[in-house]
Amino acid sequence: MRSPAEARVDLDAISGNVASLRERAGGAEVMAMVKAEAYGHGLIPAARAALAGGATWLGVAKVAEGLRLRAEGLTGVRTLVSLGVPGEPYDQAIAADIDLTAGAPWMVREIADAAVRAGRPARIHLKADTGMSRGGAGAEEWPALVEAALAAEAAGHLRVVGLMSHFACADEPGHPSNASQLAVFREMVEHAEKAGVRPEVRHLSNSAATLTLPEARFDLVRPGIAIYGLTPVPEAGTFGLRPAMTLVAGTALVKRVPAGSGVSYGHTYVTGRETNLAVVPAGYGDGIPRHGSSLLEVLAGGARRRIAGRVCMDQFVIDLGDDTLAAGDEIVLFGPGDRGEPTAQEWADALGTISYEIVTRIGSRVPRVYTGQAAGGGVDG
Ligand SMILES: *Cc1c(COP(=O)(O)O)cnc(C)c1O
């Protein structure tokens, strides 16, 4: 292969995962969460694949992400910006028919002002803090938020189209906060509806809740990681999801070195005998975690090999023993696992993190190569 490192993204896996999540969600609609470059998979191709799989909404964190979807022609689809940050270009979002989230009265005012500038009413979702202690209005602030939103609605500045919250511990099925968040959300929804809010959609479920908490589906579920084929509840199996990303690199060079050779920065790995080393052209500048030095495994020449010594900015080394590889031979860093390569989950477990971080951190220097019917084999970035 010619490219130093590339992330192959199977768009059929994304469409298929969305289709299976949609089935699981019963009658609820699916908002595909495509923030952060679709968890590293590439915003636009992943969004298109998710829509092909039956998603009817797209979810992003920031206004710029929503505007990019619109600029790239994803115009007819409901899109939500879920993070409320002062000073975001909300007027542009409103003009582009992007839904916004308000978790505090100041946010309602900021959106109402932006709607006046945009010359059309905003569509907003009120965010309840049901127990995560992050964004959104807690039960005590909720009545004031609902009141501010209804006043702005009466003034013609916006329409409250959604009521939402977010789980803190849905990846731990049976955690007591799941039931309590669900109960609090029900009460807050009831309060808002009694006060006169007529939402199109009420939504609470991330991937973990979509997979394990059917009673929390309401009108819409918001899976992210599961769309990309990774599970937030790894101990419960794969739920039939297919990982979409395979990270590969072409062997840069192979060399024979004597016993006692110190390898990479700091010589933290020293060869025990005469051996073949291969240089793999992917490093922490591409998103390979430096914490994975002398720890993570890759698939090279049909066998698992551990990274030998420190991960550098642009490359790392593996020890092949008496095996050899030719320059350009493909090395699989992680993937679905069916060829014997590690999965992103396996890397995450070794590093004490979550699969989300492994795929999302793969950097912009790594081209995404799309496969699957929706792709026609194109390259982006
Ligand atoms: C990221 C995000 C999700 C998706 O979470 P996953 O655990 O990846 O399924 C859902 N809702 C909101 C508001 C988010 O920001």
The ligand as an SDF file (V2000), in Angstrom:
LIG
                    3D

 15 15  0  0  0  0  0  0  0  0999 V2000
  -22.3420   12.2420   22.2120 C   0  0  0  0  0  0  0  0  0  0  0  0
  -23.7550   12.2940   22.6120 C   0  0  0  0  0  0  0  0  0  0  0  0
  -24.5700   11.1680   22.5270 C   0  0  0  0  0  0  0  0  0  0  0  0
  -24.0580    9.8100   22.0900 C   0  0  0  0  0  0  0  0  0  0  0  0
  -23.3850    9.1500   23.1230 O   0  0  0  0  0  0  0  0  0  0  0  0
  -22.8470    7.6440   22.8550 P   0  0  0  0  0  0  0  0  0  0  0  0
  -22.4270    7.1830   24.1890 O   0  0  0  0  0  0  0  0  0  0  0  0
  -21.7080    7.7730   21.9130 O   0  0  0  0  0  0  0  0  0  0  0  0
  -23.9620    6.8970   22.2730 O   0  0  0  0  0  0  0  0  0  0  0  0
  -25.9060   11.3110   22.8290 C   0  0  0  0  0  0  0  0  0  0  0  0
  -26.4150   12.4980   23.2150 N   0  0  0  0  0  0  0  0  0  0  0  0
  -25.6580   13.6060   23.3280 C   0  0  0  0  0  0  0  0  0  0  0  0
  -26.2750   14.8890   23.7490 C   0  0  0  0  0  0  0  0  0  0  0  0
  -24.3010   13.5460   23.0430 C   0  0  0  0  0  0  0  0  0  0  0  0
  -23.5640   14.6530   23.1400 O   0  0  0  0  0  0  0  0  0  0  0  0
  1  2  1  0
  2  3  1  0
  2 14  2  0
  3  4  1  0
  3 10  2  0
  4  5  1  0
  5  6  1  0
  6  7  2  0
  6  8  1  0
  6  9  1  0
 10 11  1  0
 11 12  2  0
 12 13  1  0
 12 14  1  0
 14 15  1  0
M  END
$$$$
